[in-house]
Amino acid sequence: MIDTETETSYLVCSCGGEQLHRLTYVHGCLLTITCEQCGKTTAMPRELVLGQYARDFRCRLWRLPAKVRSGVSDQPVHFLLTLPLKMVGKVDQTLREVKLISRS
């Protein structure tokens, strides 16, 4: 599952004053801002989002050894049996996140 979040906020829009806007994030990186009134969508610069995503991804990789050690020590058999499926799922998730960011 792609870690996308949506929140709403009142922001000033060119369609007239403060309007409700939908903010979409991918793994905590702001991707788009869409006005609920006029539908105008503002995409964050791709280079900025990819840079933020890359920093976040490095942090996720940095935490991986600790998660593996924890999984092995807590439930070694379950961890080893589910590892291949988890690996495929994480690669798929990362590819979909990068594709979503690069489309913006």
C-alpha positions in Angstrom: 0.0 0.0 0.0 1.3 3.4 -0.9 1.7 5.7 2.1 -0.4 8.6 0.9 -2.2 11.0 3.2 -4.7 13.7 2.4 -5.6 16.7 4.6 -7.6 19.8 4.1 -6.8 23.4 4.9 -8.1 26.8 4.1 -5.7 28.6 1.8 -6.0 31.7 -0.4 -6.8 30.9 -4.0 -7.0 32.8 -7.2 -10.7 31.9 -7.5 -11.5 34.3 -4.6 -10.4 34.5 -1.0 -9.8 31.6 1.3 -11.0 28.3 0.0 -10.8 24.8 1.2 -7.9 23.0 -0.4 -6.9 19.3 -0.4 -3.2 18.6 0.3 -1.8 15.3 -0.8 1.4 13.8 0.6 3.4 10.7 -0.3 5.4 9.4 2.6 5.2 12.9 4.3 6.3 14.8 1.1 3.8 17.3 -0.1 2.8 16.3 -3.7 -0.2 18.4 -4.7 -2.5 21.2 -3.5 -6.0 21.2 -5.0 -8.7 23.9 -4.5 -12.0 22.3 -3.7 -13.9 25.3 -5.1 -12.3 25.7 -8.6 -10.4 22.4 -8.9 -7.1 24.1 -9.7 -4.2 21.8 -8.8 -0.7 23.0 -7.9 2.0 20.3 -8.1 5.1 20.7 -6.1 8.3 20.8 -8.2 9.3 17.3 -9.0 12.9 17.8 -8.1 11.9 19.1 -4.6 9.6 16.1 -4.0 12.1 13.6 -5.2 14.8 15.1 -3.0 12.6 14.9 0.0 11.5 11.4 -0.9 15.1 10.3 -1.3 16.1 11.7 2.1 13.1 9.9 3.6 14.0 6.7 1.8 17.6 6.8 3.1 16.2 7.1 6.6 13.9 4.1 6.0 16.9 2.1 4.8 19.0 3.2 7.8 16.3 1.8 10.2 16.0 -1.5 8.3 18.7 -3.5 10.1 17.1 -2.8 13.4 13.7 -3.9 12.1 15.3 -7.1 10.8 17.1 -7.8 14.1 13.9 -7.2 16.0 11.9 -9.5 13.7 14.4 -12.3 13.9 14.7 -12.1 17.6 10.9 -11.8 18.3 9.6 -14.5 15.9 12.4 -16.1 13.9 10.3 -18.7 12.0 7.5 -16.3 11.2 10.0 -13.7 10.1 11.8 -16.1 7.7 8.6 -17.4 6.3 7.1 -14.0 5.5 10.4 -12.3 4.4 10.1 -13.1 0.7 6.6 -11.7 0.5 7.5 -8.6 2.5 10.5 -7.9 0.2 8.4 -8.2 -2.9 5.7 -6.0 -1.4 8.2 -3.3 -0.3 9.8 -3.2 -3.7 6.4 -2.9 -5.4 5.4 -0.1 -2.9 8.6 1.9 -3.6 8.2 1.6 -7.3 4.6 2.8 -7.1 5.5 5.7 -4.9 8.3 6.8 -7.3 5.9 6.5 -10.2 3.3 8.6 -8.4 5.9 11.3 -7.6 7.3 11.3 -11.1 3.8 11.7 -12.6 3.2 14.9 -10.7 
